[in-house]
Amino acid sequence: MPQLAIHEDCTGCMACYNSCSHEAIEITKDDEGFSQPVVIEDKCVKCNLCEMSCPIVNPLEEKEFQPHAYAAWHEEDRSVSSSGGAFSAFARKVLAEGGIVVGAAFDKALHLRHTAVNRIEGLESLRGSKYVQSEIEDTFRTIRKYLQDGRKVLFCGTPCQVAGLHGFLRKDYDKLLTADLVCHGVPSDKVFQNYLKKLKNRLCTAKDELYIEKYEFRHRDGWGISPSISTSNNCQLLYGVDALYMEAFDKNALFRKSCYHCPFAKIPRVGDVTLADFWGLGRHGKKFKHSVTKGVSLILVNTEKGNSALKNLDNTFIEERNIEEALIENHNLIGASKRHAKREDIIKAFLDERKNLDDIDRQYHLVDHSVKGMIKMWLQKLGLFKPIKALYNWYKSL
Ligand SMILES: Cc1cc2nc3c(=O)[nH]c(=O)nc-3n(C[C@H](O)[C@H](O)[C@H](O)COP(=O)(O)OP(=O)(O)OC[C@H]3O[C@@H](n4cnc5c(N)ncnc54)[C@H](O)[C@@H]3O)c2cc1C
């Protein structure tokens, strides 16, 4: 029988599932809600394609290209993106050339899945970081079909998903551009859905059912960035216990087991380009002459193909920076997140229907209730936290 990655190591990239044309791989969910492939013995013809495509069992060849780092933003899309809109800059170019862009979008029930778009308007649903593992389903097969038809394709995803796509394709296509995100880790859809249920119970009044149309992990509001929910008639920013999912995310408590020893959190990176927040820009070494408050992307160029794609971008500010500067404050570029000591218990608590968000917070102290933490929360609520932090950083850099 083919040997796939063991449970602790499997990233759920779906390369094996996509490579099997005999329907001999079933996608099951583990207790924590993460997708897990299982080989069905009766249907397996032992061709081993699944094993060969697995980037954990069969690591990809490493690139020899010397990566370059750039600070960048797209003029138009910066304000509606997570960082500086670098993803949109690449996506717009591919779409303008008649190509397809594949990224993660929420469906109406707020389940995240990889989706292909062929029009600029479609980019809206792809933009923005969603801090939950997206379902790949048969996306890789769809991408191969587009490539075989001669279409350009931009694929954006977590590094394991980009590795999965390369493992599945097992050859380089000139018309494929891959963008991997610097990734802190991914929680399961099951934990996210349970959090949403608990949040609704916490926020809804006795007579009103709360219907959340949109959840934004990084809603930009003036100077601030907070998670938010939108209903048909309002948008509400979330703080403290209401934002418990993000508190647990930031504390590395909810990730897939493989995330804590992610083999793709390193240089050379797996995509043609790597996209991230440019944290620490201008604070370490060469000064940065422009304002960073509206969001700046870090783009790492990892291949010649990535390099020519960068050179072709329209309406995009680009400045080359020292790669060391990019590494100092972004540890997930070259290392996995450290597992929270109570990870298993915290995930169980989020999945436990009897527990509400306050119970979980009381038990695991995820929200900082100290005076300092409360001041920070109020400054965030008033939109003052980021300007004060920017002032402080400016003062320190004098
Ligand atoms: C789970 C996760 C963890 C991250 N951790 C870090 C980090 O530790 N440090 C850091 O610097 N940056 C991190 N990022 C990346 C960062 O948040 C931005 O997504 C990135 O800088 C690109 O921003 P942008 O403005 O160019 O594009 P945006 O418009 O924000 O587009 C983001 C792109 O990412 C895709 N995407 C969004 N969510 C997912 C998902 N769950 N799975 C796969 N693809 C997705 C979208 O489809 C889109 O293509 C993370 C992103 C995710 C999704």
The ligand as a Gaussian input file, in Angstrom:
#p B3LYP/6-31G(d) Opt

LIG

0 1
 C       -3.249000      31.513000       7.996000
 C       -2.356000      32.676000       7.659000
 C       -1.297000      33.006000       8.508000
 C       -0.448000      34.080000       8.189000
 N        0.608000      34.365000       9.030000
 C        1.436000      35.386000       8.705000
 C        2.579000      35.684000       9.526000
 O        2.816000      35.031000      10.546000
 N        3.412000      36.704000       9.137000
 C        3.171000      37.427000       7.999000
 O        3.955000      38.332000       7.697000
 N        2.112000      37.162000       7.210000
 C        1.248000      36.169000       7.533000
 N        0.190000      35.876000       6.710000
 C        0.090000      36.586000       5.406000
 C       -0.492000      37.984000       5.514000
 O       -1.557000      38.004000       6.461000
 C       -1.043000      38.425000       4.158000
 O       -1.952000      37.476000       3.677000
 C        0.006000      38.573000       3.116000
 O        0.916000      39.548000       3.541000
 C       -0.598000      38.980000       1.767000
 O       -1.241000      40.189000       1.912000
 P       -1.717000      41.036000       0.645000
 O       -2.093000      42.389000       1.135000
 O       -0.682000      40.940000      -0.413000
 O       -2.909000      40.202000       0.070000
 P       -4.407000      39.937000       0.511000
 O       -5.363000      40.678000      -0.332000
 O       -4.569000      40.040000       1.929000
 O       -4.579000      38.425000      -0.031000
 C       -4.178000      37.333000       0.645000
 C       -4.120000      36.113000      -0.261000
 O       -4.027000      35.003000       0.618000
 C       -5.009000      34.040000       0.311000
 N       -5.469000      33.466000       1.573000
 C       -6.150000      34.099000       2.551000
 N       -6.402000      33.251000       3.554000
 C       -5.891000      32.059000       3.209000
 C       -5.857000      30.791000       3.817000
 N       -6.393000      30.561000       5.009000
 N       -5.252000      29.790000       3.174000
 C       -4.692000      29.970000       1.957000
 N       -4.701000      31.167000       1.307000
 C       -5.299000      32.192000       1.933000
 C       -6.101000      34.818000      -0.379000
 O       -6.834000      34.012000      -1.225000
 C       -5.305000      35.843000      -1.152000
 O       -4.876000      35.206000      -2.308000
 C       -0.692000      34.833000       7.004000
 C       -1.771000      34.521000       6.187000
 C       -2.597000      33.455000       6.486000
 C       -3.762000      33.128000       5.559000

